């Protein structure tokens, strides 16, 4: 990832150098990514220690490049699926620590999507995860300040990233 950023930032610097010396107006892909009016970056992770730490590291790299993630998604959450088996309930309890870390250390806004029976592939299935279909498949959308212990017992339909 760092090599990719190095190349991209090098490209940006070279274009800026050439265009500035010519007095021309320009926009680079990096400038578009840095513009929150044009681009919303969403960090997606699993509710496990290593993926959350890697996503936090990615967020740090993005911020160093002047890109601020708009939101985080904790995907395939067993905790949000409210499992019945004792084994999965233990895994769900372990996930709550990581969801809490996302909520209080890393993200201003975040969503938790429960583990689904089927992958949401295609426009129709992905649309079911949107605000209109939220109570169908997604477990919940959180608001700033909501803690994992406050998760509702039934899905909510309050809209994505309120």
Secondary structure, 3 states (H helix, E strand, C coil): CHHHHHHHHHHHHHHHHHHHHHCCCCCCHHHHHHCCCCCCCEEEEECCHHHHHHHHHHHHHHHHCCCCCCEEEEEEEHHHHCCCCHHHHHHHHHHHHHHHHHHHHHCCCEEEEECCCCCCCHHHHHHCCCHHHHHHHCCEECCCCCCHHHCCCCCCCCCCCC
